[in-house]
């Protein structure tokens, strides 16, 4: 499998496929680093860029596990010749350039299938390969808005708000994997290849089905409601005791409300006309939230969650990244897998998959690649090129072991970020915590 992609959706797609046993070669440009190799996506290892910052990014290690890195300049004719040789030996090609890029290089699907008729190619773009918006560049942060998701994910009487970091990328990831599996099955039955044209923009409709249906039914639109639920009250995030501790609670029935009222030490609230029914609680939403908040603020979040769950009320703590890394449930499920990386990274825990396969050994097969670590493997072992040809490719910078344009690097100013609350906390003892 050849992976020409950058950042989140498609690189992670290829990383998960490597967990299932696919041999994945990540083709990187010598002059354009994958953004996740740079400082814009988080700190370097121990917040130290050292001499090779492009090999010290945690996010890159997660998304690109199990791959080999082949640094190839597709802007040069010889680079494209080498790429086509690789395509002739490959089953799948993944890419997420804007549509004009592969066409400019003459590497669109119709050309690639001439050298590999059974090839499956997945192209992941913001708006698809056709249509009036096809040439528009995009990323998850802008797609959330054009998808319509952001219109509904804000607070009452406030502007639209984003859901999170690159939310559409992960929708595209799972949709793309599904399409790939279908294409592989199609090839098994017919021998024919496939081009999968993923337009991330179109995935947004699946995330807002209720507003779309409501608009078609009566022409009305739903309003932004923050963390609450339009029907169920209480259903919100409530502050617990401690520093920035929160709990999510949802009451779905009048019986659950009576149970919650008793736990709060106010059983009479279940009989109060203002709260006894779901409709009444919706009318007095603000007062209900105030009553629940007063109670939760006096209790630690974990015991509170366990108490509510034991009594059949859906609830859960709002975890930060540290909470998740040490979470006993995720650990017992084997979600974090220990992966040994070349020094100085060493052994690190990498997130696995959100599923288990009973009859398939799915696990992280190896670390993410250092920049260009697969160059000789590809040129010698896969393509069988002689030493003279290999030397020529390096001399002409068609293939490279180091970035020709590494960009800016540096340490994160954690002290300032803590003051600005861009960072909530920095754990100087994180290595000890992670070994537990």
RODO-2510 file (C-alpha; in nm, 4 decimals, decimal comma):
residues 436
     n   res          X          Y          Z
     1     x     0,0000     0,0000     0,0000
     2     x     0,1309     0,3450    -0,0956
     3     x     0,0309     0,6294     0,1342
     4     x     0,0824     0,9777    -0,0118
     5     x    -0,1319     1,1523     0,2478
     6     x    -0,0759     1,4154     0,5142
     7     x    -0,2076     1,5028     0,8613
     8     x    -0,5032     1,3023     1,0006
     9     x    -0,7749     1,1176     0,8122
    10     x    -0,5870     0,9167     0,5514
    11     x    -0,2563     0,8696     0,7399
    12     x    -0,4501     0,7246     1,0333
    13     x    -0,6518     0,5099     0,7921
    14     x    -0,3270     0,3623     0,6613
    15     x    -0,1928     0,3212     1,0138
    16     x    -0,4960     0,1173     1,1164
    17     x    -0,4613    -0,0960     0,8031
    18     x    -0,1002    -0,1642     0,8991
    19     x    -0,2345    -0,2963     1,2325
    20     x    -0,4216    -0,5563     1,0251
    21     x    -0,1060    -0,6605     0,8423
    22     x    -0,0836    -0,4308     0,5410
    23     x     0,2644    -0,3283     0,4303
    24     x     0,2388     0,0505     0,4118
    25     x     0,4962     0,2739     0,2484
    26     x     0,4482     0,6398     0,3364
    27     x     0,5720     0,8477     0,0458
    28     x     0,6950     1,1837     0,1729
    29     x     0,8192     1,4877    -0,0150
    30     x     1,1746     1,6048     0,0627
    31     x     1,0638     1,9699     0,0537
    32     x     0,7238     1,9435     0,2275
    33     x     0,7017     1,7751     0,5638
    34     x     0,3834     1,6141     0,6852
    35     x     0,2471     1,8844     0,9162
    36     x     0,2270     1,6352     1,2019
    37     x     0,6070     1,6056     1,1902
    38     x     0,6281     1,9768     1,2760
    39     x     0,5728     2,1853     1,5866
    40     x     0,2258     2,3082     1,4897
    41     x     0,0680     1,9817     1,6103
    42     x     0,2126     1,9668     1,9593
    43     x     0,5419     1,9401     2,1439
    44     x     0,8414     1,7399     2,0379
    45     x     0,9723     1,4529     2,2481
    46     x     1,0387     1,5988     2,5940
    47     x     0,9760     1,9403     2,4353
    48     x     1,3201     1,9200     2,2744
    49     x     1,3553     1,9613     1,8953
    50     x     1,7194     1,8402     1,9068
    51     x     1,8897     1,7980     1,5675
    52     x     1,6035     1,6147     1,3953
    53     x     1,2724     1,7569     1,5185
    54     x     1,0871     1,5881     1,2321
    55     x     1,1554     1,2536     1,4028
    56     x     1,0275     1,3634     1,7461
    57     x     0,6528     1,4236     1,7034
    58     x     0,4110     1,2222     1,9148
    59     x     0,1110     1,2760     1,6874
    60     x     0,3083     1,1532     1,3875
    61     x     0,4045     0,8399     1,5826
    62     x     0,0394     0,7591     1,6537
    63     x    -0,0992     0,8178     1,3040
    64     x     0,1812     0,6527     1,1091
    65     x     0,2643     0,3460     1,3153
    66     x     0,3840     0,0404     1,1309
    67     x     0,4830     0,2236     0,8111
    68     x     0,8078     0,2736     0,6215
    69     x     0,9064     0,6197     0,4986
    70     x     1,0126     0,6630     0,1367
    71     x     1,1137     1,0213     0,0567
    72     x     1,0425     1,0840    -0,3117
    73     x     1,0113     1,4079    -0,5092
    74     x     0,7095     1,3540    -0,7335
    75     x     0,7656     1,6970    -0,8831
    76     x     1,0577     1,5538    -1,0796
    77     x     0,9974     1,3263    -1,3804
    78     x     1,2326     1,0626    -1,2405
    79     x     1,0397     1,0687    -0,9157
    80     x     0,7179     0,9953    -1,1003
    81     x     0,8886     0,7125    -1,2911
    82     x     0,9941     0,5531    -0,9615
    83     x     0,6436     0,6000    -0,8243
    84     x     0,4876     0,4242    -1,1240
    85     x     0,7254     0,1320    -1,0728
    86     x     0,6005     0,1093    -0,7156
    87     x     0,2375     0,1321    -0,8281
    88     x     0,2921    -0,1687    -1,0554
    89     x     0,3716    -0,3725    -0,7442
    90     x     0,1048    -0,2259    -0,5141
    91     x    -0,2570    -0,3090    -0,4325
    92     x    -0,3744     0,0240    -0,2923
    93     x    -0,2824     0,3923    -0,3285
    94     x    -0,4071     0,6515    -0,0791
    95     x    -0,3809     1,0267    -0,1308
    96     x    -0,5398     1,3477    -0,0066
    97     x    -0,4078     1,6195    -0,2353
    98     x    -0,6483     1,8650    -0,3925
    99     x    -0,7654     1,7100    -0,7230
   100     x    -0,5432     1,9277    -0,9424
   101     x    -0,2189     1,7879    -0,7943
   102     x    -0,2402     1,4288    -0,9155
   103     x    -0,3722     1,5489    -1,2523
   104     x    -0,0800     1,7917    -1,2843
   105     x     0,1635     1,5039    -1,2313
   106     x    -0,0278     1,2737    -1,4645
   107     x    -0,0857     1,0343    -1,1739
   108     x    -0,4660     1,0333    -1,1609
   109     x    -0,6426     0,6980    -1,1346
   110     x    -0,6984     0,6484    -1,5082
   111     x    -0,3222     0,6697    -1,5617
   112     x    -0,2241     0,4545    -1,2648
   113     x    -0,4574     0,1707    -1,3600
   114     x    -0,2712     0,1407    -1,6905
   115     x     0,0258     0,0010    -1,4977
   116     x    -0,1882    -0,1820    -1,2379
   117     x    -0,5408    -0,2629    -1,3666
   118     x    -0,6493    -0,4106    -1,0326
   119     x    -0,5364    -0,1021    -0,8373
   120     x    -0,7630     0,0416    -0,5693
   121     x    -0,7084     0,4145    -0,5190
   122     x    -0,8671     0,6311    -0,2528
   123     x    -0,8634     1,0088    -0,2965
   124     x    -0,9773     1,2034     0,0077
   125     x    -1,0521     1,5706    -0,0564
   126     x    -1,2585     1,8395     0,1069
   127     x    -1,5229     1,8632    -0,1647
   128     x    -1,4623     1,5688    -0,3973
   129     x    -1,2968     1,5511    -0,7386
   130     x    -1,5903     1,7033    -0,9291
   131     x    -1,8297     1,9925    -0,8845
   132     x    -1,7875     2,3705    -0,8573
   133     x    -1,6083     2,3494    -0,5199
   134     x    -1,3714     2,0672    -0,6099
   135     x    -1,0634     2,2910    -0,6365
   136     x    -1,1173     2,4531    -0,2959
   137     x    -0,8564     2,3646    -0,0306
   138     x    -0,9995     2,2674     0,3064
   139     x    -0,9265     2,1255     0,6477
   140     x    -1,1343     1,9928     0,9322
   141     x    -1,1691     2,3296     1,1015
   142     x    -1,3329     2,4878     0,7951
   143     x    -1,5293     2,1803     0,6924
   144     x    -1,7177     2,1727     1,0226
   145     x    -1,8667     2,5071     0,9243
   146     x    -1,9526     2,4272     0,5625
   147     x    -2,0918     2,0864     0,6638
   148     x    -2,3471     2,2676     0,8783
   149     x    -2,2327     2,0999     1,1998
   150     x    -2,1047     2,4224     1,3576
   151     x    -2,4429     2,5924     1,3196
   152     x    -2,5910     2,3537     1,5749
   153     x    -2,2951     2,3128     1,8124
   154     x    -2,2931     2,6383     2,0014
   155     x    -2,4648     2,7893     2,3015
   156     x    -2,8037     2,9666     2,3122
   157     x    -2,7894     3,3251     2,1825
   158     x    -2,4211     3,2839     2,0962
   159     x    -2,2171     3,2316     1,7797
   160     x    -2,1604     2,8870     1,6224
   161     x    -1,8828     2,6843     1,7863
   162     x    -1,6520     2,4100     1,6608
   163     x    -1,6962     2,0577     1,7912
   164     x    -1,3279     1,9794     1,8367
   165     x    -0,9952     1,9356     1,6636
   166     x    -1,0380     1,8086     1,3068
   167     x    -1,3657     1,6313     1,3845
   168     x    -1,4517     1,5728     1,0132
   169     x    -1,1188     1,3951     0,9600
   170     x    -1,2264     1,1049     1,1735
   171     x    -1,5657     1,0800     1,0055
   172     x    -1,3768     1,0580     0,6759
   173     x    -1,1420     0,7996     0,8261
   174     x    -1,4158     0,5501     0,9095
   175     x    -1,6118     0,6178     0,5906
   176     x    -1,2963     0,5726     0,3851
   177     x    -1,2104     0,2454     0,5536
   178     x    -1,5603     0,1142     0,4827
   179     x    -1,5268     0,2075     0,1154
   180     x    -1,1842     0,0432     0,0984
   181     x    -1,3148    -0,2825     0,2442
   182     x    -1,5988    -0,2780    -0,0110
   183     x    -1,3524    -0,2169    -0,2950
   184     x    -1,1297    -0,5030    -0,1779
   185     x    -1,4281    -0,7366    -0,1678
   186     x    -1,5313    -0,6190    -0,5150
   187     x    -1,1825    -0,6948    -0,6458
   188     x    -1,1877    -1,0421    -0,4914
   189     x    -1,5090    -1,1195    -0,6786
   190     x    -1,4325    -0,9520    -1,0116
   191     x    -1,0587    -0,8830    -1,0287
   192     x    -1,1368    -0,5199    -1,1070
   193     x    -0,9848    -0,2210    -0,9340
   194     x    -1,1673     0,0841    -0,8044
   195     x    -1,1306     0,4590    -0,7542
   196     x    -1,2853     0,5864    -0,4322
   197     x    -1,3560     0,9607    -0,4514
   198     x    -1,4244     1,0742    -0,0928
   199     x    -1,5669     1,4245    -0,0547
   200     x    -1,5481     1,5007     0,3171
   201     x    -1,8041     1,7803     0,2793
   202     x    -2,0760     1,5285     0,1979
   203     x    -2,0203     1,3375     0,5208
   204     x    -2,1565     1,6239     0,7265
   205     x    -2,5183     1,5489     0,6428
   206     x    -2,4948     1,2269     0,8412
   207     x    -2,3965     1,4262     1,1498
   208     x    -2,7042     1,6535     1,1538
   209     x    -2,9947     1,4284     1,0464
   210     x    -3,2512     1,5766     1,2856
   211     x    -3,2209     1,9387     1,1612
   212     x    -3,2259     1,8202     0,7983
   213     x    -3,5414     1,6164     0,8564
   214     x    -3,7069     1,8960     1,0518
   215     x    -3,6387     2,1457     0,7727
   216     x    -3,8009     1,9117     0,5210
   217     x    -4,1006     1,8399     0,7443
   218     x    -4,2083     2,1902     0,8446
   219     x    -3,9436     2,4373     0,7280
   220     x    -3,8315     2,5200     1,0825
   221     x    -3,4814     2,4980     1,2265
   222     x    -3,3415     2,3875     1,5596
   223     x    -3,1563     2,6288     1,7851
   224     x    -2,8166     2,5945     1,9475
   225     x    -2,8453     2,4427     2,2906
   226     x    -2,4861     2,3937     2,4109
   227     x    -2,4253     2,0766     2,6099
   228     x    -2,7938     2,0184     2,6803
   229     x    -3,0504     1,7889     2,5224
   230     x    -3,3684     1,9289     2,3638
   231     x    -3,5922     1,6728     2,5344
   232     x    -3,4189     1,5393     2,8440
   233     x    -3,3769     1,7631     3,1507
   234     x    -3,1411     1,7515     3,3303
   235     x    -2,8879     1,6651     3,0629
   236     x    -2,5758     1,8747     3,0908
   237     x    -2,2240     1,9060     3,2255
   238     x    -2,2078     1,9922     3,5933
   239     x    -1,9133     2,1034     3,8031
   240     x    -1,7960     1,8561     4,0671
   241     x    -1,5701     1,9279     4,3631
   242     x    -1,2012     1,9782     4,2927
   243     x    -1,0071     2,1805     4,0383
   244     x    -1,1864     2,1937     3,7025
   245     x    -1,3717     1,8660     3,7626
   246     x    -1,6948     1,8048     3,5709
   247     x    -1,9532     1,5322     3,5290
   248     x    -2,2004     1,4618     3,2501
   249     x    -2,5481     1,3561     3,3651
   250     x    -2,8564     1,2689     3,1606
   251     x    -3,2010     1,1900     3,3040
   252     x    -3,4315     1,0314     3,0478
   253     x    -3,7432     0,9392     3,2495
   254     x    -3,9529     1,0688     3,5372
   255     x    -3,8488     0,7617     3,7379
   256     x    -3,4829     0,8515     3,6937
   257     x    -3,5616     1,2070     3,8011
   258     x    -3,7221     1,0751     4,1194
   259     x    -3,4110     0,8651     4,1833
   260     x    -3,1835     1,1634     4,1292
   261     x    -3,3956     1,3854     4,3526
   262     x    -3,3672     1,1274     4,6325
   263     x    -2,9887     1,1054     4,5887
   264     x    -2,9743     1,4844     4,6075
   265     x    -3,1540     1,4674     4,9434
   266     x    -3,4606     1,6416     4,8009
   267     x    -3,7127     1,3647     4,7215
   268     x    -3,9928     1,6220     4,7221
   269     x    -3,8658     1,7518     4,3878
   270     x    -4,0130     1,4420     4,2225
   271     x    -4,3614     1,5571     4,3267
   272     x    -4,3090     1,9281     4,2636
   273     x    -4,5314     2,0343     3,9727
   274     x    -4,2435     2,2335     3,8232
   275     x    -4,0305     1,9207     3,7837
   276     x    -4,2529     1,6129     3,8011
   277     x    -4,2817     1,5648     3,4242
   278     x    -4,0363     1,5943     3,1375
   279     x    -4,2363     1,8812     2,9862
   280     x    -4,2354     2,0681     3,3175
   281     x    -3,8594     2,0208     3,3585
   282     x    -3,8011     2,1578     3,0086
   283     x    -3,9985     2,4679     3,1029
   284     x    -3,7851     2,5133     3,4154
   285     x    -3,4557     2,3998     3,2601
   286     x    -3,2408     2,6705     3,4211
   287     x    -3,3737     2,6012     3,7688
   288     x    -3,3232     2,2259     3,7311
   289     x    -2,9639     2,2831     3,6216
   290     x    -2,9048     2,5091     3,9209
   291     x    -3,0384     2,2486     4,1641
   292     x    -2,8276     1,9707     4,0158
   293     x    -2,5157     2,1901     4,0015
   294     x    -2,5491     2,2818     4,3694
   295     x    -2,5482     1,9112     4,4548
   296     x    -2,2700     1,7908     4,2224
   297     x    -2,0357     2,0723     4,3295
   298     x    -2,0151     1,9131     4,6749
   299     x    -1,8977     1,5695     4,5549
   300     x    -1,5836     1,4238     4,3894
   301     x    -1,6466     1,3270     4,0312
   302     x    -1,5531     0,9572     4,0296
   303     x    -1,7609     0,8471     4,3342
   304     x    -2,0452     1,0605     4,2009
   305     x    -2,0361     0,8851     3,8644
   306     x    -2,0294     0,5426     4,0274
   307     x    -2,3232     0,6327     4,2528
   308     x    -2,5352     0,7522     3,9614
   309     x    -2,4433     0,4623     3,7344
   310     x    -2,5274     0,2150     4,0129
   311     x    -2,8733     0,3691     4,0324
   312     x    -2,9283     0,3490     3,6547
   313     x    -2,8636     0,7129     3,5632
   314     x    -2,6308     0,7734     3,2683
   315     x    -2,3278     0,9720     3,3789
   316     x    -1,9587     1,0032     3,3217
   317     x    -1,6639     1,2181     3,4265
   318     x    -1,5140     1,4698     3,1861
   319     x    -1,1668     1,3239     3,1406
   320     x    -0,8577     1,5108     3,0321
   321     x    -0,5699     1,3442     2,8456
   322     x    -0,3912     1,2354     3,1633
   323     x    -0,7080     1,0732     3,2971
   324     x    -0,7439     0,8754     2,9759
   325     x    -0,3825     0,7605     2,9693
   326     x    -0,4105     0,6069     3,3174
   327     x    -0,7726     0,4928     3,2876
   328     x    -0,8075     0,1417     3,4265
   329     x    -1,0848     0,0428     3,1857
   330     x    -0,8846     0,1331     2,8750
   331     x    -0,5820    -0,0439     3,0180
   332     x    -0,7743    -0,3641     3,0909
   333     x    -0,9214    -0,3534     2,7409
   334     x    -0,5678    -0,3418     2,6020
   335     x    -0,6365    -0,0152     2,4206
   336     x    -0,2848     0,1138     2,4774
   337     x    -0,0105    -0,0942     2,3185
   338     x     0,3573    -0,0709     2,4042
   339     x     0,5664     0,0055     2,0969
   340     x     0,9449     0,0220     2,0944
   341     x     1,0787     0,3112     1,8867
   342     x     1,4396     0,3866     1,7942
   343     x     1,6228     0,5871     2,0580
   344     x     1,5842     0,8375     2,2037
   345     x     1,2080     0,7755     2,1886
   346     x     1,2243     0,4231     2,3284
   347     x     0,9167     0,2372     2,4486
   348     x     0,5922     0,4327     2,4326
   349     x     0,2246     0,3500     2,4610
   350     x     0,0254     0,4085     2,1439
   351     x    -0,3540     0,4038     2,1166
   352     x    -0,4773     0,0882     1,9486
   353     x    -0,8187     0,0355     1,7898
   354     x    -1,1703     0,0851     1,9287
   355     x    -1,2549    -0,2777     1,8552
   356     x    -1,1286    -0,6309     1,9185
   357     x    -1,1233    -0,9113     1,6626
   358     x    -1,1638    -1,2572     1,8099
   359     x    -1,0175    -1,4441     1,5125
   360     x    -0,7651    -1,1913     1,3858
   361     x    -0,4402    -1,0760     1,5427
   362     x    -0,4775    -0,7015     1,5078
   363     x    -0,2020    -0,5090     1,6801
   364     x     0,0469    -0,2319     1,6115
   365     x     0,3161    -0,3976     1,4046
   366     x     0,5902    -0,1441     1,4670
   367     x     0,6797     0,2191     1,5278
   368     x     0,6186     0,5084     1,2937
   369     x     0,9086     0,5645     1,0546
   370     x     1,1967     0,8016     1,0887
   371     x     1,2176     1,0312     0,7869
   372     x     1,3437     0,8291     0,4909
   373     x     1,4092     0,5120     0,6871
   374     x     1,2642     0,2946     0,4099
   375     x     1,4501     0,4519     0,1165
   376     x     1,6975     0,1706     0,0572
   377     x     1,4385    -0,1007     0,1280
   378     x     1,2140     0,0397    -0,1449
   379     x     1,4873     0,1072    -0,4001
   380     x     1,6855    -0,2158    -0,3500
   381     x     1,4446    -0,4764    -0,2195
   382     x     1,1138    -0,3766    -0,3784
   383     x     1,2279    -0,2199    -0,7064
   384     x     1,5589    -0,4011    -0,7503
   385     x     1,7497    -0,0927    -0,8650
   386     x     2,1291    -0,1151    -0,8953
   387     x     2,3681     0,0896    -0,6819
   388     x     2,4503     0,3315    -0,9643
   389     x     2,0848     0,4178    -1,0181
   390     x     2,0262     0,4537    -0,6449
   391     x     2,3239     0,6866    -0,6081
   392     x     2,1947     0,8962    -0,8979
   393     x     1,8517     0,9336    -0,7357
   394     x     2,0118     1,0596    -0,4153
   395     x     2,2505     1,2938    -0,5964
   396     x     1,9678     1,4572    -0,7923
   397     x     1,7515     1,4874    -0,4780
   398     x     1,4806     1,2699    -0,6258
   399     x     1,5238     1,0642    -0,3092
   400     x     1,6463     1,2122     0,0178
   401     x     1,7293     1,1051     0,3722
   402     x     1,6715     1,4484     0,5272
   403     x     1,4168     1,7234     0,4601
   404     x     1,5341     1,9899     0,2192
   405     x     1,2912     2,2373     0,3767
   406     x     1,2470     2,1375     0,7429
   407     x     1,0684     2,4580     0,8397
   408     x     1,0632     2,6168     1,1821
   409     x     1,1153     2,4247     1,5024
   410     x     1,1536     2,5074     1,8678
   411     x     1,0396     2,4393     2,2197
   412     x     0,6910     2,5148     2,3395
   413     x     0,6817     2,8015     2,5894
   414     x     0,4935     2,5965     2,8451
   415     x     0,5186     2,8614     3,1172
   416     x     0,3373     3,1201     2,9064
   417     x     0,0895     2,8639     2,7777
   418     x     0,0011     2,7666     3,1343
   419     x    -0,0627     3,1310     3,2214
   420     x    -0,2864     3,1695     2,9179
   421     x    -0,4580     2,8363     2,9935
   422     x    -0,3639     2,7063     2,6491
   423     x    -0,2189     2,4243     2,8561
   424     x    -0,3990     2,3178     3,1717
   425     x    -0,1065     2,1315     3,3296
   426     x     0,2376     1,9913     3,2593
   427     x     0,3304     1,6703     3,4390
   428     x     0,7087     1,6586     3,4943
   429     x     0,6779     1,2997     3,6169
   430     x     0,4855     1,1708     3,3157
   431     x     0,7315     0,8897     3,2395
   432     x     0,6846     0,7380     3,5844
   433     x     0,3060     0,7707     3,5567
   434     x     0,3015     0,6010     3,2175
   435     x     0,5026     0,3026     3,3432
   436     x     0,2421     0,2117     3,6013
***
